[in-house]
Amino acid sequence: MQYFDEAYRGSPPWEIGRPQPEVVRLEESGAIRGRVLDLGCGTGENALYLAARGHPCVGVDFAPTAVRRAAEKAAGRTAAPKFEVRSALEVGSSLGTFDTVLDCGLFHTLHDPHRPLYARSVRDALRPGGHLFLLCFSEREPTEWGGPRRVTAAELRGTFGSALRERSIRPARFETNVPTVEGHAWLADFERADPDREGA
């Protein structure tokens, strides 16, 4: 946590000062619905954008500096998300349940033992029929510049396969403020099964 909190005292590579374009496209297509939980919200750009579009939003991050900066951005806005310092591994249903869970750049920072904990936390946070939209660096991203771990589509399926149902995993772009980063990513859509629909 210390690394990330210190990074937020400056301008970390993943903070671009606006919502991720993939999030904007999801919202404009109508894919993002209802109440939204933004896991690893950083300084809040995605949550602030979605709240302005009419979604009740909660953003959580385990870096206190990120949450403080997000709250400062939200101050005085008529449609403002709620921001809290929390671990995404432990959120579950503690903040209620959500129609949409958003992860832009968190999953690729997790260590292997944390992935099943994260999958359970996301599942518990979603209402039946709710969707997780996850944006992470893919194995196509060059490694010369370092950065977070690259993720394969098979790893995504292996993490969420028993907890959520895959709807799609497609190539996407993760924007950063570093011109040399190509931003090859996966955008995954996983759904929590709705028992009522399953039995219909």
LINHU-V313703 format. One record per pair of residues at least 12 apart in sequence whose C-alpha atoms are under 7 Angstrom apart, sorted by the first residue. I is the first residue (numbers start at 1). J is the second residue. D is the distance in whole Angstrom. If there is no record, write none. Layout:
I_J_D / I_J_D
//
This chain:
1_62_7 / 1_63_6 / 4_63_6 / 5_63_5 / 5_64_7 / 5_65_6 / 5_66_7 / 8_65_6 / 8_66_6 / 9_65_7 / 13_176_5 / 13_177_5 / 13_178_6 / 14_176_5 / 14_177_7 / 15_176_7 / 15_177_7 / 16_176_6 / 16_177_6 / 17_45_7 / 18_45_5 / 19_45_5 / 19_46_5 / 19_49_7 / 20_46_7 / 20_175_7 / 32_100_6 / 33_99_6 / 33_100_6 / 34_55_6 / 34_99_5 / 34_100_7 / 35_55_6 / 35_56_5 / 35_57_6 / 35_98_5 / 35_99_5 / 35_100_6 / 36_55_7 / 36_56_6 / 36_57_5 / 36_58_6 / 36_98_6 / 36_99_6 / 36_100_5 / 36_101_6 / 37_57_6 / 37_58_5 / 37_59_6 / 37_98_6 / 37_100_6 / 37_101_5 / 37_102_6 / 38_58_6 / 38_59_5 / 38_60_6 / 38_101_6 / 38_102_5 / 38_103_6 / 39_59_6 / 39_60_5 / 39_61_7 / 39_88_6 / 39_102_6 / 39_103_5 / 40_60_6 / 40_61_5 / 40_88_7 / 40_103_7 / 40_106_6 / 41_59_5 / 41_60_6 / 41_61_6 / 42_61_6 / 42_66_5 / 42_67_7 / 43_66_5 / 43_67_6 / 43_69_5 / 43_70_4 / 44_59_7 / 44_70_5 / 47_59_6 / 47_81_6 / 48_80_6 / 48_81_6 / 51_79_6 / 51_80_6 / 51_81_6 / 52_79_6 / 56_81_7 / 57_81_5 / 57_82_6 / 58_81_5 / 58_82_5 / 58_83_6 / 59_81_7 / 59_82_6 / 59_83_5 / 59_84_6 / 60_83_6 / 60_84_5 / 60_85_6 / 60_86_6 / 61_84_7 / 61_85_5 / 61_86_6 / 61_87_6 / 62_85_5 / 62_86_5 / 62_87_5 / 63_85_7 / 64_85_6 / 67_83_6 / 67_84_6 / 67_85_6 / 71_83_6 / 88_118_7 / 89_117_6 / 89_118_5 / 89_121_6 / 90_121_6 / 91_121_6 / 92_121_4 / 92_122_6 / 92_124_5 / 92_125_5 / 93_124_5 / 93_125_5 / 96_125_7 / 97_125_5 / 97_126_5 / 97_127_6 / 98_125_6 / 98_126_5 / 98_127_6 / 98_130_7 / 99_126_6 / 99_127_6 / 99_130_4 / 99_131_6 / 100_126_7 / 100_130_6 / 100_131_5 / 100_132_6 / 101_126_7 / 101_131_6 / 101_132_5 / 101_133_6 / 102_132_6 / 102_133_5 / 102_134_6 / 103_133_6 / 103_134_5 / 103_135_6 / 104_134_6 / 104_135_5 / 104_136_7 / 105_135_6 / 105_136_5 / 107_136_6 / 108_136_6 / 108_137_7 / 108_148_6 / 108_149_6 / 108_150_7 / 108_151_6 / 109_148_6 / 109_149_6 / 115_159_6 / 116_159_6 / 119_159_7 / 119_160_6 / 119_163_7 / 120_163_7 / 123_163_6 / 123_164_7 / 123_192_7 / 126_192_7 / 128_192_5 / 128_193_6 / 128_194_4 / 129_191_6 / 129_192_5 / 129_193_6 / 129_194_5 / 130_191_6 / 130_192_6 / 131_189_7 / 131_190_6 / 131_191_4 / 131_192_6 / 132_189_6 / 132_190_5 / 132_191_6 / 133_187_7 / 133_188_6 / 133_189_5 / 133_190_7 / 134_187_6 / 134_188_5 / 134_189_7 / 135_185_7 / 135_186_6 / 135_187_5 / 135_188_7 / 136_185_5 / 136_186_6 / 136_187_7 / 137_150_5 / 137_151_6 / 137_174_7 / 137_183_7 / 137_184_6 / 137_185_4 / 137_186_6 / 138_150_5 / 138_151_5 / 138_152_6 / 138_184_6 / 138_185_4 / 138_186_6 / 139_151_6 / 139_152_6 / 140_184_6 / 141_182_7 / 141_183_6 / 141_184_5 / 153_169_7 / 164_190_6 / 164_191_5 / 164_192_5 / 164_193_7 / 165_190_5 / 165_191_5 / 165_192_6 / 165_193_7 / 166_189_6 / 166_190_4 / 166_191_6 / 167_189_5 / 167_190_5 / 167_191_7 / 168_188_6 / 168_189_5 / 169_186_6 / 169_187_6 / 169_188_4 / 169_189_6 / 170_186_6 / 170_187_5 / 170_188_6 / 171_185_6 / 171_186_5 / 171_187_6 / 172_184_6 / 172_185_5 / 172_186_5 / 172_187_6 / 173_185_5
//
